[in-house]
Amino acid sequence: MKKIKNLKVVVGLLVAVAVVSGAVVFWPKSSQVFEIPTYTDTDYGFSFSAPQGYSASSFSDVEDTKTILLGSDTDRSSLQVFVSAFDEDIVLTVERINQEMPDLVVLDPQKVSAGEAEGVSFGSTNALDTESREVWFVYKGNLYQISAPINKQTSPELFDAIIKTWKWNE
């Protein structure tokens, strides 16, 4: 049952990455939800900073998940934060990811911290051979999956700025 749920999460994550990429490319400049130097999420109690000129939007679905999309109209870079319930409060490791999702490609894994939460940062590829940079961690019963496509538009600075400025607002 857990593997099916994890598979749904991964499929949802991949679909969301595709949606983010498409939204950034086709998103008209006049429809920005809001520009952020700081994004604050009151549902899950966290905030992070992003470079000036980024807009953010979020949506939840019936399975208690939330997707936060960040994008820039100027350089077309994008990033996604996907939050879902997780039935254990653990420090997520590469070994655990491989145990739950043996088919997931995990490249160059490294330990990382987002606020007080510890997790793992890694590169990956999906079924469409799209490369991404990922940071996954568990905090207070939720799995956080931060993902950005690796391409000439998405700068590593965006990803690093978010992880380094992540705070829990408790």
Stockholm file with secondary structure:
# STOCKHOLM 1.0

chainA/1-170         MKKIKNLKVVVGLLVAVAVVSGAVVFWPKSSQVFEIPTYTDTDYGFSFSAPQGYSASSFSDVEDTKTILLGSDTDRSSLQVFVSAFDEDIVLTVERINQEMPDLVVLDPQKVSAGEAEGVSFGSTNALDTESREVWFVYKGNLYQISAPINKQTSPELFDAIIKTWKWNE
#=GR chainA/1-170 SS CHHHHHHHHHHHHHHHHHHHHHHHHHCCGGGCSCEEEEEEETTTTEEEEEEEEEEEEEEECTTSEEEEEEEETTTCCEEEEEEEECSCCCCCCHHHHHHHCTTSCCEEEEEEEETTEEEEEEEEECTTCCEEEEEEEEETTEEEEEEEECSSSSCHHHHHHHHHHCEECC
#=GC SS_cons         CHHHHHHHHHHHHHHHHHHHHHHHHHCCGGGCSCEEEEEEETTTTEEEEEEEEEEEEEEECTTSEEEEEEEETTTCCEEEEEEEECSCCCCCCHHHHHHHCTTSCCEEEEEEEETTEEEEEEEEECTTCCEEEEEEEEETTEEEEEEEECSSSSCHHHHHHHHHHCEECC
//
